[in-house]
Amino acid sequence: MSESDVVTAAILVIGDEILSGRTKDVNIGTVAEFCTDLGIELREARVVSDIEDDIVAALNALRTRYTYVFTTGGIGPTHDDITADAVAKAFGVALPINAEARDMLESRWKTTGTEVTEARLRMARIPEGGELIVNSVSAAPGFRIGNVHVMAGVPKIMQAMLESIAPTLKGGRKIHSVSIPCRVGEGTIGGPLGQLQAEFPEVKMGSYPQMGQSFVMTELVLRSADEMLLAAAADRVRAAVAEAHRAAGLPDATDAY
Protein backbone atom coordinates (compact mmCIF):
# COMPACT_ATOMS: atom_id res chain seq x y z
CA MET A 1 0.00 0.00 0.00
CA SER A 2 1.48 3.36 -1.01
CA GLU A 3 1.52 6.37 1.31
CA SER A 4 -1.23 7.97 -0.77
CA ASP A 5 -3.46 4.95 -0.08
CA VAL A 6 -3.01 5.06 3.70
CA VAL A 7 -6.06 6.26 5.64
CA THR A 8 -5.04 8.52 8.53
CA ALA A 9 -6.77 10.16 11.46
CA ALA A 10 -6.30 12.48 14.42
CA ILE A 11 -8.30 12.95 17.61
CA LEU A 12 -8.95 16.33 19.18
CA VAL A 13 -9.99 16.11 22.83
CA ILE A 14 -11.71 19.29 24.01
CA GLY A 15 -12.24 20.38 27.60
CA ASP A 16 -10.74 22.29 30.51
CA GLU A 17 -11.64 19.36 32.76
CA ILE A 18 -9.14 17.13 30.93
CA LEU A 19 -6.30 19.65 31.15
CA SER A 20 -6.96 20.39 34.82
CA GLY A 21 -6.88 16.69 35.71
CA ARG A 22 -10.43 16.66 37.08
CA THR A 23 -11.41 14.20 34.37
CA LYS A 24 -9.12 11.40 33.18
CA ASP A 25 -9.34 10.92 29.43
CA VAL A 26 -10.06 7.42 28.15
CA ASN A 27 -11.35 8.40 24.72
CA ILE A 28 -7.94 8.60 23.04
CA GLY A 29 -7.32 4.92 23.77
CA THR A 30 -10.79 3.97 22.61
CA VAL A 31 -10.42 5.86 19.33
CA ALA A 32 -6.95 4.37 18.82
CA GLU A 33 -8.31 0.83 19.13
CA PHE A 34 -11.26 1.71 16.90
CA CYS A 35 -8.97 3.07 14.18
CA THR A 36 -6.67 0.05 14.39
CA ASP A 37 -9.63 -2.28 13.90
CA LEU A 38 -10.62 -0.37 10.75
CA GLY A 39 -7.12 -0.23 9.31
CA ILE A 40 -6.91 3.54 9.93
CA GLU A 41 -3.62 5.00 11.20
CA LEU A 42 -4.23 7.30 14.16
CA ARG A 43 -1.26 9.65 13.83
CA GLU A 44 -1.95 12.47 16.24
CA ALA A 45 -3.86 13.27 19.43
CA ARG A 46 -4.30 16.80 20.78
CA VAL A 47 -6.00 18.15 23.89
CA VAL A 48 -7.23 21.76 23.90
CA SER A 49 -9.07 23.91 26.41
CA ASP A 50 -12.53 25.44 26.05
CA ILE A 51 -11.24 28.43 24.10
CA GLU A 52 -12.96 28.86 20.76
CA ASP A 53 -9.98 30.22 18.82
CA ASP A 54 -7.74 27.41 20.10
CA ILE A 55 -10.27 24.79 19.02
CA VAL A 56 -10.61 26.42 15.58
CA ALA A 57 -6.84 26.58 15.09
CA ALA A 58 -6.31 22.96 16.12
CA LEU A 59 -9.22 21.73 14.02
CA ASN A 60 -8.07 23.57 10.90
CA ALA A 61 -4.55 22.21 11.30
CA LEU A 62 -5.72 18.62 11.72
CA ARG A 63 -8.44 18.45 9.11
CA THR A 64 -6.10 19.51 6.31
CA ARG A 65 -3.45 16.98 7.35
CA TYR A 66 -5.42 13.80 7.93
CA THR A 67 -8.15 11.75 6.25
CA TYR A 68 -10.38 11.96 9.32
CA VAL A 69 -10.56 14.04 12.49
CA PHE A 70 -12.50 12.83 15.53
CA THR A 71 -13.36 15.34 18.25
CA THR A 72 -14.67 14.53 21.72
CA GLY A 73 -16.25 16.83 24.28
CA GLY A 74 -18.01 20.18 24.38
CA ILE A 75 -21.37 19.39 22.78
CA GLY A 76 -23.55 19.47 25.91
CA PRO A 77 -26.12 22.06 27.07
CA THR A 78 -23.96 24.46 29.10
CA HIS A 79 -22.36 27.78 28.17
CA ASP A 80 -18.87 26.28 28.01
CA ASP A 81 -19.92 23.61 25.50
CA ILE A 82 -18.57 25.49 22.51
CA THR A 83 -17.34 22.76 20.17
CA ALA A 84 -20.23 23.21 17.72
CA ASP A 85 -19.55 26.97 17.66
CA ALA A 86 -15.85 26.38 16.95
CA VAL A 87 -16.51 23.82 14.22
CA ALA A 88 -18.99 26.13 12.50
CA LYS A 89 -16.43 28.94 12.67
CA ALA A 90 -13.68 26.69 11.27
CA PHE A 91 -15.85 25.79 8.28
CA GLY A 92 -17.26 29.30 7.89
CA VAL A 93 -20.91 28.24 8.18
CA ALA A 94 -23.93 29.14 10.31
CA LEU A 95 -24.98 27.17 13.39
CA PRO A 96 -28.79 26.88 13.43
CA ILE A 97 -30.97 24.53 15.45
CA ASN A 98 -31.31 21.41 13.29
CA ALA A 99 -34.92 20.23 12.96
CA GLU A 100 -34.04 16.53 12.92
CA ALA A 101 -31.80 16.87 15.96
CA ARG A 102 -34.50 18.82 17.80
CA ASP A 103 -37.07 16.12 17.01
CA MET A 104 -34.72 13.42 18.34
CA LEU A 105 -34.17 15.30 21.57
CA GLU A 106 -37.78 16.33 22.18
CA SER A 107 -38.95 12.77 21.52
CA ARG A 108 -36.60 11.49 24.23
CA TRP A 109 -37.46 14.32 26.62
CA LYS A 110 -41.15 13.57 26.23
CA THR A 111 -40.61 10.01 27.47
CA THR A 112 -38.52 11.17 30.43
CA GLY A 113 -40.62 14.19 31.39
CA THR A 114 -37.71 16.53 30.72
CA GLU A 115 -38.50 20.20 30.18
CA VAL A 116 -37.50 21.74 26.85
CA THR A 117 -35.23 24.67 27.66
CA GLU A 118 -33.06 27.04 25.66
CA ALA A 119 -29.97 25.50 27.25
CA ARG A 120 -30.95 21.95 26.32
CA LEU A 121 -31.74 23.05 22.76
CA ARG A 122 -28.08 24.04 22.40
CA MET A 123 -27.52 20.33 21.80
CA ALA A 124 -29.64 20.56 18.62
CA ARG A 125 -27.39 23.20 17.04
CA ILE A 126 -25.66 21.68 14.01
CA PRO A 127 -23.40 23.53 11.54
CA GLU A 128 -25.00 24.01 8.14
CA GLY A 129 -24.04 21.11 5.89
CA GLY A 130 -23.48 18.80 8.84
CA GLU A 131 -24.95 15.30 9.06
CA LEU A 132 -26.12 13.83 12.35
CA ILE A 133 -24.27 11.06 14.18
CA VAL A 134 -26.82 8.93 16.02
CA ASN A 135 -26.51 8.69 19.80
CA SER A 136 -28.24 5.47 20.88
CA VAL A 137 -27.50 6.10 24.55
CA SER A 138 -28.96 9.52 25.39
CA ALA A 139 -30.32 10.83 22.04
CA ALA A 140 -28.28 14.06 21.81
CA PRO A 141 -26.56 13.60 18.45
CA GLY A 142 -23.07 14.30 17.29
CA PHE A 143 -22.41 15.40 13.74
CA ARG A 144 -20.01 15.12 10.84
CA ILE A 145 -19.03 17.93 8.49
CA GLY A 146 -16.39 17.42 5.85
CA ASN A 147 -13.88 14.97 7.27
CA VAL A 148 -14.57 16.01 10.88
CA HIS A 149 -16.64 13.81 13.21
CA VAL A 150 -17.84 15.62 16.34
CA MET A 151 -18.74 13.37 19.27
CA ALA A 152 -19.60 13.52 22.96
CA GLY A 153 -16.96 13.42 25.69
CA VAL A 154 -18.83 10.91 27.87
CA PRO A 155 -17.01 7.64 27.07
CA LYS A 156 -20.06 5.37 26.73
CA ILE A 157 -21.80 7.85 24.44
CA MET A 158 -18.65 8.43 22.41
CA GLN A 159 -18.21 4.69 21.94
CA ALA A 160 -21.79 4.32 20.73
CA MET A 161 -21.21 7.15 18.24
CA LEU A 162 -18.09 5.41 16.96
CA GLU A 163 -20.13 2.28 16.35
CA SER A 164 -22.62 4.41 14.42
CA ILE A 165 -20.02 5.92 12.08
CA ALA A 166 -17.90 2.79 11.54
CA PRO A 167 -19.70 1.68 8.34
CA THR A 168 -19.21 5.16 6.79
CA LEU A 169 -15.40 5.20 7.15
CA LYS A 170 -12.92 3.84 4.65
CA GLY A 171 -10.03 1.80 5.92
CA GLY A 172 -7.85 -1.15 5.18
CA ARG A 173 -10.69 -3.62 5.49
CA LYS A 174 -14.46 -3.63 5.71
CA ILE A 175 -15.83 -4.09 9.20
CA HIS A 176 -19.21 -5.79 9.67
CA SER A 177 -21.33 -5.30 12.77
CA VAL A 178 -24.28 -6.92 14.54
CA SER A 179 -26.37 -5.32 17.30
CA ILE A 180 -28.14 -7.50 19.84
CA PRO A 181 -30.64 -6.10 22.39
CA CYS A 182 -30.36 -7.34 25.95
CA ARG A 183 -32.95 -6.74 28.69
CA VAL A 184 -30.51 -7.11 31.60
CA GLY A 185 -27.85 -4.71 32.81
CA GLU A 186 -24.14 -4.70 32.04
CA GLY A 187 -23.35 -6.17 35.44
CA THR A 188 -25.40 -9.27 34.59
CA ILE A 189 -24.35 -9.85 30.98
CA GLY A 190 -20.76 -8.59 31.49
CA GLY A 191 -19.37 -11.91 32.75
CA PRO A 192 -20.68 -14.10 29.90
CA LEU A 193 -19.80 -11.39 27.36
CA GLY A 194 -16.24 -11.20 28.67
CA GLN A 195 -15.83 -14.97 28.37
CA LEU A 196 -17.08 -14.88 24.80
CA GLN A 197 -14.74 -11.97 23.99
CA ALA A 198 -11.83 -14.13 25.12
CA GLU A 199 -13.13 -16.99 22.98
CA PHE A 200 -13.54 -14.75 19.92
CA PRO A 201 -10.59 -12.29 20.14
CA GLU A 202 -11.00 -11.18 16.51
CA VAL A 203 -14.59 -10.05 17.17
CA LYS A 204 -14.83 -6.78 19.09
CA MET A 205 -17.69 -6.91 21.62
CA GLY A 206 -19.08 -3.81 23.30
CA SER A 207 -22.01 -3.13 25.62
CA TYR A 208 -23.92 0.15 25.77
CA PRO A 209 -26.62 0.81 28.40
CA GLN A 210 -29.61 2.65 26.93
CA MET A 211 -30.54 5.65 29.04
CA GLY A 212 -34.00 7.16 29.18
CA GLN A 213 -35.85 3.83 28.96
CA SER A 214 -38.58 2.80 31.38
CA PHE A 215 -36.92 -0.62 31.57
CA VAL A 216 -33.35 -1.96 31.57
CA MET A 217 -31.89 -2.22 28.07
CA THR A 218 -28.30 -2.86 27.03
CA GLU A 219 -27.24 -2.84 23.39
CA LEU A 220 -24.52 -5.36 22.60
CA VAL A 221 -22.49 -4.56 19.48
CA LEU A 222 -20.17 -7.04 17.77
CA ARG A 223 -17.73 -6.02 15.00
CA SER A 224 -15.37 -8.02 12.82
CA ALA A 225 -13.91 -8.10 9.32
CA ASP A 226 -14.66 -11.85 9.19
CA GLU A 227 -18.38 -12.31 8.49
CA MET A 228 -18.42 -16.04 9.28
CA LEU A 229 -16.63 -15.53 12.57
CA LEU A 230 -18.94 -12.63 13.39
CA ALA A 231 -22.01 -14.79 12.73
CA ALA A 232 -20.67 -17.56 14.95
CA ALA A 233 -19.89 -15.14 17.77
CA ALA A 234 -23.29 -13.46 17.42
CA ASP A 235 -25.03 -16.82 17.79
CA ARG A 236 -23.15 -17.48 21.01
CA VAL A 237 -23.92 -14.01 22.36
CA ARG A 238 -27.62 -14.43 21.55
CA ALA A 239 -27.58 -17.74 23.43
CA ALA A 240 -25.95 -16.03 26.44
CA VAL A 241 -28.52 -13.24 26.34
CA ALA A 242 -31.36 -15.76 26.11
CA GLU A 243 -29.99 -17.56 29.17
CA ALA A 244 -29.71 -14.26 31.07
CA HIS A 245 -33.30 -13.43 30.13
CA ARG A 246 -34.53 -16.82 31.34
CA ALA A 247 -32.67 -16.44 34.63
CA ALA A 248 -34.32 -13.02 35.10
CA GLY A 249 -37.77 -14.32 34.15
CA LEU A 250 -37.87 -12.19 30.98
CA PRO A 251 -39.11 -13.11 27.51
CA ASP A 252 -36.34 -13.61 24.96
CA ALA A 253 -35.79 -10.90 22.34
CA THR A 254 -32.35 -11.38 20.80
CA ASP A 255 -32.94 -10.64 17.14
CA ALA A 256 -30.46 -8.15 15.77
CA TYR A 257 -31.81 -4.66 15.13
C-alpha positions in Angstrom: 0.0 0.0 0.0 1.5 3.4 -1.0 1.5 6.4 1.3 -1.2 8.0 -0.8 -3.5 5.0 -0.1 -3.0 5.1 3.7 -6.1 6.3 5.6 -5.0 8.5 8.5 -6.8 10.2 11.5 -6.3 12.5 14.4 -8.3 13.0 17.6 -9.0 16.3 19.2 -10.0 16.1 22.8 -11.7 19.3 24.0 -12.2 20.4 27.6 -10.7 22.3 30.5 -11.6 19.4 32.8 -9.1 17.1 30.9 -6.3 19.6 31.1 -7.0 20.4 34.8 -6.9 16.7 35.7 -10.4 16.7 37.1 -11.4 14.2 34.4 -9.1 11.4 33.2 -9.3 10.9 29.4 -10.1 7.4 28.1 -11.4 8.4 24.7 -7.9 8.6 23.0 -7.3 4.9 23.8 -10.8 4.0 22.6 -10.4 5.9 19.3 -7.0 4.4 18.8 -8.3 0.8 19.1 -11.3 1.7 16.9 -9.0 3.1 14.2 -6.7 0.1 14.4 -9.6 -2.3 13.9 -10.6 -0.4 10.7 -7.1 -0.2 9.3 -6.9 3.5 9.9 -3.6 5.0 11.2 -4.2 7.3 14.2 -1.3 9.6 13.8 -1.9 12.5 16.2 -3.9 13.3 19.4 -4.3 16.8 20.8 -6.0 18.2 23.9 -7.2 21.8 23.9 -9.1 23.9 26.4 -12.5 25.4 26.1 -11.2 28.4 24.1 -13.0 28.9 20.8 -10.0 30.2 18.8 -7.7 27.4 20.1 -10.3 24.8 19.0 -10.6 26.4 15.6 -6.8 26.6 15.1 -6.3 23.0 16.1 -9.2 21.7 14.0 -8.1 23.6 10.9 -4.5 22.2 11.3 -5.7 18.6 11.7 -8.4 18.5 9.1 -6.1 19.5 6.3 -3.5 17.0 7.4 -5.4 13.8 7.9 -8.1 11.7 6.3 -10.4 12.0 9.3 -10.6 14.0 12.5 -12.5 12.8 15.5 -13.4 15.3 18.3 -14.7 14.5 21.7 -16.2 16.8 24.3 -18.0 20.2 24.4 -21.4 19.4 22.8 -23.6 19.5 25.9 -26.1 22.1 27.1 -24.0 24.5 29.1 -22.4 27.8 28.2 -18.9 26.3 28.0 -19.9 23.6 25.5 -18.6 25.5 22.5 -17.3 22.8 20.2 -20.2 23.2 17.7 -19.5 27.0 17.7 -15.9 26.4 16.9 -16.5 23.8 14.2 -19.0 26.1 12.5 -16.4 28.9 12.7 -13.7 26.7 11.3 -15.9 25.8 8.3 -17.3 29.3 7.9 -20.9 28.2 8.2 -23.9 29.1 10.3 -25.0 27.2 13.4 -28.8 26.9 13.4 -31.0 24.5 15.4 -31.3 21.4 13.3 -34.9 20.2 13.0 -34.0 16.5 12.9 -31.8 16.9 16.0 -34.5 18.8 17.8 -37.1 16.1 17.0 -34.7 13.4 18.3 -34.2 15.3 21.6 -37.8 16.3 22.2 -39.0 12.8 21.5 -36.6 11.5 24.2 -37.5 14.3 26.6 -41.2 13.6 26.2 -40.6 10.0 27.5 -38.5 11.2 30.4 -40.6 14.2 31.4 -37.7 16.5 30.7 -38.5 20.2 30.2 -37.5 21.7 26.8 -35.2 24.7 27.7 -33.1 27.0 25.7 -30.0 25.5 27.3 -31.0 22.0 26.3 -31.7 23.0 22.8 -28.1 24.0 22.4 -27.5 20.3 21.8 -29.6 20.6 18.6 -27.4 23.2 17.0 -25.7 21.7 14.0 -23.4 23.5 11.5 -25.0 24.0 8.1 -24.0 21.1 5.9 -23.5 18.8 8.8 -25.0 15.3 9.1 -26.1 13.8 12.4 -24.3 11.1 14.2 -26.8 8.9 16.0 -26.5 8.7 19.8 -28.2 5.5 20.9 -27.5 6.1 24.6 -29.0 9.5 25.4 -30.3 10.8 22.0 -28.3 14.1 21.8 -26.6 13.6 18.4 -23.1 14.3 17.3 -22.4 15.4 13.7 -20.0 15.1 10.8 -19.0 17.9 8.5 -16.4 17.4 5.8 -13.9 15.0 7.3 -14.6 16.0 10.9 -16.6 13.8 13.2 -17.8 15.6 16.3 -18.7 13.4 19.3 -19.6 13.5 23.0 -17.0 13.4 25.7 -18.8 10.9 27.9 -17.0 7.6 27.1 -20.1 5.4 26.7 -21.8 7.8 24.4 -18.6 8.4 22.4 -18.2 4.7 21.9 -21.8 4.3 20.7 -21.2 7.1 18.2 -18.1 5.4 17.0 -20.1 2.3 16.3 -22.6 4.4 14.4 -20.0 5.9 12.1 -17.9 2.8 11.5 -19.7 1.7 8.3 -19.2 5.2 6.8 -15.4 5.2 7.1 -12.9 3.8 4.7 -10.0 1.8 5.9 -7.9 -1.2 5.2 -10.7 -3.6 5.5 -14.5 -3.6 5.7 -15.8 -4.1 9.2 -19.2 -5.8 9.7 -21.3 -5.3 12.8 -24.3 -6.9 14.5 -26.4 -5.3 17.3 -28.1 -7.5 19.8 -30.6 -6.1 22.4 -30.4 -7.3 25.9 -32.9 -6.7 28.7 -30.5 -7.1 31.6 -27.8 -4.7 32.8 -24.1 -4.7 32.0 -23.3 -6.2 35.4 -25.4 -9.3 34.6 -24.3 -9.8 31.0 -20.8 -8.6 31.5 -19.4 -11.9 32.8 -20.7 -14.1 29.9 -19.8 -11.4 27.4 -16.2 -11.2 28.7 -15.8 -15.0 28.4 -17.1 -14.9 24.8 -14.7 -12.0 24.0 -11.8 -14.1 25.1 -13.1 -17.0 23.0 -13.5 -14.7 19.9 -10.6 -12.3 20.1 -11.0 -11.2 16.5 -14.6 -10.1 17.2 -14.8 -6.8 19.1 -17.7 -6.9 21.6 -19.1 -3.8 23.3 -22.0 -3.1 25.6 -23.9 0.1 25.8 -26.6 0.8 28.4 -29.6 2.6 26.9 -30.5 5.7 29.0 -34.0 7.2 29.2 -35.9 3.8 29.0 -38.6 2.8 31.4 -36.9 -0.6 31.6 -33.3 -2.0 31.6 -31.9 -2.2 28.1 -28.3 -2.9 27.0 -27.2 -2.8 23.4 -24.5 -5.4 22.6 -22.5 -4.6 19.5 -20.2 -7.0 17.8 -17.7 -6.0 15.0 -15.4 -8.0 12.8 -13.9 -8.1 9.3 -14.7 -11.9 9.2 -18.4 -12.3 8.5 -18.4 -16.0 9.3 -16.6 -15.5 12.6 -18.9 -12.6 13.4 -22.0 -14.8 12.7 -20.7 -17.6 15.0 -19.9 -15.1 17.8 -23.3 -13.5 17.4 -25.0 -16.8 17.8 -23.1 -17.5 21.0 -23.9 -14.0 22.4 -27.6 -14.4 21.5 -27.6 -17.7 23.4 -25.9 -16.0 26.4 -28.5 -13.2 26.3 -31.4 -15.8 26.1 -30.0 -17.6 29.2 -29.7 -14.3 31.1 -33.3 -13.4 30.1 -34.5 -16.8 31.3 -32.7 -16.4 34.6 -34.3 -13.0 35.1 -37.8 -14.3 34.2 -37.9 -12.2 31.0 -39.1 -13.1 27.5 -36.3 -13.6 25.0 -35.8 -10.9 22.3 -32.4 -11.4 20.8 -32.9 -10.6 17.1 -30.5 -8.2 15.8 -31.8 -4.7 15.1 
